[in-house]
Amino acid sequence: MTVLSITDIFGPGASQTAANFTIAKSDLPTLTAKPDNNGEQLLVAIILAAANKLTDANRTNNDDQRVTLAYGGQTVYPGSGGKNESQHSFTITLHKPVPAEVVDADDY
């Protein structure tokens, strides 16, 4: 199989140089692109984009895929001020041949 490119995971507007990594906001799911999106909005949109491609099923079909990102579901619980809050969880799993004593981004 093949190692996933940045455009495979983050869309056709993703690019990189030796110093920078750029993702087009228009390629990020559910994000309304604005000049002042906050960091949390951008992080969640990046997680959602990656979760669409880095699935367990895709890894089963691609031995070169080393990262999986799975949606764990939603939990609703009482929040502050008497309002319910929703908690969504994701699990990121890094697969590496043994021995894997440390997490090193260059291995994935």
Backbone as a printed PyTorch tensor [residue, N CA C, xyz], in Angstrom:
tensor([[[  0.8470,  -1.1730,   0.0000],
         [  0.0000,   0.0000,   0.0000],
         [  0.8990,   1.2460,   0.0000]],

        [[  0.2900,   2.3790,   0.2310],
         [  1.0650,   3.6170,   0.2020],
         [  0.8420,   4.4350,   1.4690]],

        [[  1.8610,   5.1900,   1.8120],
         [  1.7600,   6.1070,   2.9360],
         [  0.8180,   7.2330,   2.5290]],

        [[ -0.0690,   7.6310,   3.4300],
         [ -1.0300,   8.6830,   3.1250],
         [ -0.3280,  10.0380,   3.0300]],

        [[ -0.6950,  10.8080,   2.0250],
         [ -0.1270,  12.1450,   1.8740],
         [ -0.9310,  13.1390,   2.7070]],

        [[ -0.4140,  14.3460,   2.8460],
         [ -1.1630,  15.3510,   3.6070],
         [ -2.4650,  15.7100,   2.9060]],

        [[ -2.4950,  15.6520,   1.5740],
         [ -3.7530,  15.9490,   0.8740],
         [ -4.7490,  14.8060,   1.0210]],

        [[ -4.2580,  13.5750,   1.1930],
         [ -5.1720,  12.4540,   1.4640],
         [ -5.9360,  12.6830,   2.7600]],

        [[ -5.2550,  13.2180,   3.7560],
         [ -5.8600,  13.3820,   5.0750],
         [ -6.5480,  14.7340,   5.2330]],

        [[ -5.9030,  15.8110,   4.7810],
         [ -6.3950,  17.1640,   5.0540],
         [ -6.9890,  17.8820,   3.8530]],

        [[ -7.0900,  17.2240,   2.7040],
         [ -7.7410,  17.8190,   1.5500],
         [ -6.7710,  18.4100,   0.5430]],

        [[ -7.2860,  18.7370,  -0.6310],
         [ -6.4320,  19.1980,  -1.7340],
         [ -5.7400,  20.5310,  -1.4750]],

        [[ -6.2160,  21.2980,  -0.5080],
         [ -5.5940,  22.5830,  -0.2040],
         [ -4.4500,  22.4980,   0.7890]],

        [[ -4.1000,  21.2870,   1.2180],
         [ -2.9890,  21.1260,   2.1620],
         [ -1.6620,  21.1440,   1.4070]],

        [[ -0.6870,  21.8040,   2.0020],
         [  0.6500,  21.8580,   1.3930],
         [  1.6970,  22.0050,   2.4940]],

        [[  2.9440,  21.7970,   2.1060],
         [  4.0100,  21.9500,   3.0820],
         [  5.3150,  22.3600,   2.4140]],

        [[  6.1310,  23.0080,   3.1980],
         [  7.5130,  23.3140,   2.8440],
         [  8.3610,  22.7670,   3.9820]],

        [[  9.6430,  23.0120,   3.9330],
         [ 10.5070,  22.5560,   5.0210],
         [ 10.1460,  23.2390,   6.3400]],

        [[  9.5530,  24.4230,   6.2740],
         [  9.2790,  25.2000,   7.4880],
         [  7.8050,  25.3130,   7.8490]],

        [[  6.8940,  25.1110,   6.8950],
         [  5.4730,  25.3740,   7.1580],
         [  4.5770,  24.2550,   6.6560]],

        [[  3.4490,  24.1180,   7.3380],
         [  2.3930,  23.1760,   6.9700],
         [  1.1120,  23.9910,   6.8750]],

        [[  0.4280,  23.9410,   5.7440],
         [ -0.7670,  24.7540,   5.5210],
         [ -1.9450,  23.8540,   5.1830]],

        [[ -3.0800,  24.1290,   5.8060],
         [ -4.3290,  23.4270,   5.5190],
         [ -5.3470,  24.4800,   5.1100]],

        [[ -6.0370,  24.2780,   4.0060],
         [ -7.0790,  25.1990,   3.5790],
         [ -8.2990,  25.0240,   4.4780]],

        [[ -8.7760,  26.0960,   5.0380],
         [ -9.9630,  26.0200,   5.9020],
         [-11.1530,  25.4390,   5.1470]],

        [[-11.2330,  25.6940,   3.8620],
         [-12.3520,  25.1860,   3.0650],
         [-12.3560,  23.6620,   2.9710]],

        [[-11.2350,  23.0180,   3.2610],
         [-11.1550,  21.5530,   3.2330],
         [-11.5170,  20.9200,   4.5690]],

        [[-11.7430,  21.7280,   5.5840],
         [-12.0220,  21.1920,   6.9190],
         [-13.5250,  21.0630,   7.1470]],

        [[-13.9800,  19.8480,   7.4920],
         [-15.4160,  19.6230,   7.6440],
         [-16.0180,  20.4160,   8.7980]],

        [[-17.1880,  20.9040,   8.5800],
         [-18.0550,  21.6300,   9.5180],
         [-17.5350,  23.0020,   9.9130]],

        [[-16.3490,  23.3830,   9.4750],
         [-15.7890,  24.6730,   9.8630],
         [-16.3270,  25.7740,   8.9530]],

        [[-16.8390,  26.8340,   9.5570],
         [-17.1580,  28.0430,   8.8040],
         [-15.8960,  28.8880,   8.8060]],

        [[-15.2790,  28.9870,   7.6390],
         [-13.9940,  29.6890,   7.5390],
         [-14.1950,  31.1860,   7.7280]],

        [[-13.4950,  31.7280,   8.7210],
         [-13.5260,  33.1570,   9.0210],
         [-12.0910,  33.6160,   9.2670]],

        [[-11.8300,  34.9040,   9.1450],
         [-10.4750,  35.3800,   9.3980],
         [-10.0530,  35.2440,  10.8570]],

        [[-11.0150,  35.0330,  11.7550],
         [-10.6820,  34.9680,  13.1730],
         [-11.1410,  33.6790,  13.8500]],

        [[-11.1150,  32.5280,  13.1070],
         [-11.4290,  31.2570,  13.7610],
         [-10.4850,  31.0640,  14.9370]],

        [[-11.0310,  30.5550,  16.0470],
         [-10.1600,  30.3600,  17.2110],
         [ -9.4460,  29.0100,  17.1260]],

        [[ -8.4660,  28.8360,  17.9840],
         [ -7.6510,  27.6310,  17.9730],
         [ -8.4410,  26.3570,  18.1980]],

        [[ -9.4250,  26.3950,  19.0870],
         [-10.2190,  25.1970,  19.3520],
         [-11.0470,  24.8170,  18.1330]],

        [[-11.6400,  25.7940,  17.4480],
         [-12.4050,  25.5090,  16.2330],
         [-11.5200,  24.8210,  15.2010]],

        [[-10.3210,  25.3600,  15.0170],
         [ -9.4060,  24.8020,  14.0270],
         [ -8.9490,  23.4060,  14.4120]],

        [[ -8.6450,  23.1960,  15.6810],
         [ -8.2230,  21.8710,  16.1250],
         [ -9.3250,  20.8390,  15.9180]],

        [[-10.5570,  21.1720,  16.2920],
         [-11.6720,  20.2350,  16.1130],
         [-11.8710,  19.9330,  14.6350]],

        [[-11.7860,  20.9320,  13.7810],
         [-11.9500,  20.7080,  12.3430],
         [-10.8420,  19.8080,  11.7990]],

        [[ -9.6170,  19.9720,  12.2840],
         [ -8.5060,  19.1180,  11.8610],
         [ -8.7420,  17.6840,  12.3340]],

        [[ -9.2060,  17.5150,  13.5620],
         [ -9.5110,  16.1740,  14.0830],
         [-10.5860,  15.5070,  13.2380]],

        [[-11.6370,  16.2590,  12.9060],
         [-12.7210,  15.6920,  12.0940],
         [-12.2270,  15.2980,  10.7140]],

        [[-11.3710,  16.1180,  10.1080],
         [-10.8270,  15.7920,   8.7920],
         [-10.0010,  14.5130,   8.8640]],

        [[ -9.1530,  14.4130,   9.8640],
         [ -8.3110,  13.2290,  10.0130],
         [ -9.1510,  11.9930,  10.3220]],

        [[-10.1860,  12.1430,  11.1480],
         [-11.0370,  11.0070,  11.5210],
         [-11.7440,  10.4110,  10.3110]],

        [[-12.0230,  11.2360,   9.3000],
         [-12.6810,  10.7300,   8.0850],
         [-11.7870,   9.7800,   7.3070]],

        [[-10.4820,   9.9450,   7.3910],
         [ -9.5540,   9.1410,   6.6020],
         [ -8.8070,   8.0940,   7.4260]],

        [[ -8.4780,   8.4090,   8.6660],
         [ -7.6420,   7.5240,   9.4800],
         [ -8.4800,   6.5400,  10.2930]],

        [[ -9.3010,   5.7780,   9.6060],
         [-10.2040,   4.8310,  10.2610],
         [ -9.5280,   3.4720,  10.4420]],

        [[-10.0740,   2.6830,  11.3540],
         [ -9.5890,   1.3120,  11.5320],
         [ -9.7900,   0.5140,  10.2480]],

        [[-10.9260,   0.7180,   9.5810],
         [-11.1950,  -0.0100,   8.3390],
         [-10.1720,   0.3310,   7.2620]],

        [[ -9.8240,   1.6070,   7.1400],
         [ -8.8140,   1.9850,   6.1520],
         [ -7.4530,   1.4010,   6.5020]],

        [[ -7.1360,   1.3340,   7.7860],
         [ -5.8510,   0.7460,   8.1970],
         [ -5.8090,  -0.7400,   7.8750]],

        [[ -6.9400,  -1.4200,   8.0140],
         [ -7.0010,  -2.8400,   7.6820],
         [ -6.6240,  -3.0670,   6.2160]],

        [[ -6.9870,  -2.1100,   5.3610],
         [ -6.7100,  -2.2230,   3.9270],
         [ -5.3910,  -1.5980,   3.5110]],

        [[ -4.6780,  -0.9600,   4.4400],
         [ -3.4360,  -0.2660,   4.1050],
         [ -2.4140,  -0.4830,   5.2150]],

        [[ -1.4890,  -1.3910,   4.9820],
         [ -0.4700,  -1.7040,   5.9880],
         [  0.4410,  -0.5280,   6.2980]],

        [[  0.4960,   0.4660,   5.4080],
         [  1.3550,   1.6270,   5.6330],
         [  0.7160,   2.6860,   6.5180]],

        [[ -0.5880,   2.5800,   6.7860],
         [ -1.2520,   3.5420,   7.6690],
         [ -0.8870,   3.2080,   9.1070]],

        [[ -0.2960,   4.1530,   9.8090],
         [  0.1960,   3.9150,  11.1660],
         [ -0.6180,   4.6200,  12.2460]],

        [[ -1.5850,   5.4360,  11.8630],
         [ -2.3770,   6.1930,  12.8310],
         [ -3.8540,   5.9200,  12.5760]],

        [[ -4.6000,   5.6640,  13.6490],
         [ -6.0600,   5.5880,  13.5370],
         [ -6.6730,   6.6000,  14.4980]],

        [[ -7.8070,   7.1170,  14.0990],
         [ -8.5310,   8.1060,  14.8860],
         [ -9.9930,   7.6860,  14.8770]],

        [[-10.5190,   7.3600,  16.0410],
         [-11.8700,   6.8140,  16.1240],
         [-12.7480,   7.6730,  17.0270]],

        [[-13.9650,   7.9260,  16.5680],
         [-14.9550,   8.6360,  17.3640],
         [-15.5070,   7.6730,  18.4000]],

        [[-15.4420,   8.0720,  19.6710],
         [-15.8760,   7.2070,  20.7600],
         [-17.3120,   7.4070,  21.1970]],

        [[-17.9590,   8.4310,  20.6870],
         [-19.3490,   8.6510,  21.0350],
         [-19.5690,   9.9090,  21.8470]],

        [[-20.8150,  10.0920,  22.2210],
         [-21.2570,  11.2930,  22.9250],
         [-21.7980,  10.9110,  24.2970]],

        [[-21.4830,  11.7150,  25.2780],
         [-22.0320,  11.5810,  26.6260],
         [-22.6500,  12.9260,  26.9890]],

        [[-23.8750,  12.8930,  27.5070],
         [-24.5340,  14.1130,  27.9630],
         [-24.5720,  14.0620,  29.4780]],

        [[-24.1840,  15.1660,  30.0950],
         [-24.1360,  15.2100,  31.5520],
         [-24.5210,  16.6030,  32.0260]],

        [[-24.9450,  16.7300,  33.2900],
         [-25.3110,  18.0480,  33.8110],
         [-24.0880,  18.9570,  33.8750]],

        [[-24.2290,  20.1320,  33.3290],
         [-23.1460,  21.1040,  33.3590],
         [-23.4210,  22.2050,  34.3540]],

        [[-22.5840,  23.1810,  34.3330],
         [-22.7670,  24.3040,  35.2510],
         [-23.9740,  25.1310,  34.8470]],

        [[-24.5920,  25.7700,  35.8040],
         [-25.7430,  26.6110,  35.5330],
         [-26.9960,  25.8400,  35.1750]],

        [[-27.0260,  24.5370,  35.4750],
         [-28.2170,  23.7390,  35.2110],
         [-28.4080,  23.3590,  33.7550]],

        [[-27.4440,  23.6340,  32.9050],
         [-27.5470,  23.2790,  31.4860],
         [-26.7720,  21.9950,  31.2270]],

        [[-27.3660,  21.1220,  30.4300],
         [-26.6650,  19.9020,  30.0590],
         [-25.5170,  20.2360,  29.1140]],

        [[-24.4480,  19.4730,  29.2320],
         [-23.3110,  19.6050,  28.3290],
         [-23.1030,  18.2820,  27.6110]],

        [[-22.5590,  18.3830,  26.4140],
         [-22.3000,  17.2230,  25.5910],
         [-20.7910,  17.0170,  25.4980]],

        [[-20.3510,  15.8080,  25.7390],
         [-18.9330,  15.4780,  25.6350],
         [-18.7500,  14.4590,  24.5190]],

        [[-17.9140,  14.7940,  23.5480],
         [-17.5990,  13.8900,  22.4350],
         [-16.1550,  13.4400,  22.6070]],

        [[-15.9000,  12.1520,  22.4290],
         [-14.5380,  11.6540,  22.6290],
         [-14.0040,  11.0000,  21.3620]],

        [[-12.7080,  11.1470,  21.1780],
         [-11.9830,  10.5230,  20.0770],
         [-10.7940,   9.7850,  20.6710]],

        [[-10.4300,   8.6880,  20.0460],
         [ -9.2460,   7.9400,  20.4510],
         [ -8.2540,   7.9510,  19.2990]],

        [[ -7.0420,   8.3910,  19.5920],
         [ -5.9630,   8.3600,  18.6080],
         [ -5.0590,   7.2020,  18.9800]],

        [[ -4.8020,   6.3090,  18.0150],
         [ -3.9290,   5.1740,  18.2510],
         [ -2.7740,   5.2300,  17.2650]],

        [[ -1.5640,   5.1460,  17.8060],
         [ -0.3480,   5.1610,  16.9960],
         [  0.1900,   3.7400,  16.9240]],

        [[  0.2870,   3.1980,  15.7200],
         [  0.7530,   1.8290,  15.5020],
         [  2.1980,   1.8830,  15.0250]],

        [[  3.0570,   1.1210,  15.6910],
         [  4.4760,   1.1320,  15.3480],
         [  5.0450,  -0.2560,  15.6050]],

        [[  5.8810,  -0.7460,  14.6970],
         [  6.5140,  -2.0340,  14.9660],
         [  7.3430,  -1.9640,  16.2480]],

        [[  7.4130,  -3.0600,  16.9630],
         [  8.1640,  -3.0970,  18.2080],
         [  9.6550,  -3.1220,  17.9130]],

        [[ 10.5230,  -2.6500,  18.7820],
         [ 10.1790,  -2.0230,  20.0460],
         [  9.7600,  -0.5740,  19.8370]],

        [[  8.7530,  -0.1730,  20.5760],
         [  8.2300,   1.1880,  20.4680],
         [  8.2760,   1.8280,  21.8470]],

        [[  9.4460,   2.2440,  22.2460],
         [  9.6210,   2.7550,  23.5960],
         [  9.2280,   4.2280,  23.7230]],

        [[  9.3100,   4.9740,  22.6310],
         [  8.9730,   6.3950,  22.6780],
         [  8.1000,   6.7420,  21.4810]],

        [[  7.3550,   7.8190,  21.6010],
         [  6.5630,   8.3260,  20.4820],
         [  7.4170,   9.3680,  19.7560]],

        [[  7.6920,   9.1030,  18.4960],
         [  8.4890,   9.9950,  17.6640],
         [  7.7010,  10.2480,  16.3830]],

        [[  7.3400,  11.4960,  16.1290],
         [  6.5260,  11.8340,  14.9490],
         [  7.1540,  11.3390,  13.6570]],

        [[  8.4630,  11.2680,  13.5910],
         [  9.1360,  10.8320,  12.3720],
         [  8.8810,   9.3530,  12.0580]],

        [[  8.3670,   8.5850,  13.0060],
         [  8.0960,   7.1630,  12.7850],
         [  6.7520,   6.9070,  12.1220]],

        [[  5.9580,   7.9390,  11.9460],
         [  4.5970,   7.7240,  11.4360],
         [  4.3920,   8.3700,  10.0920]]])
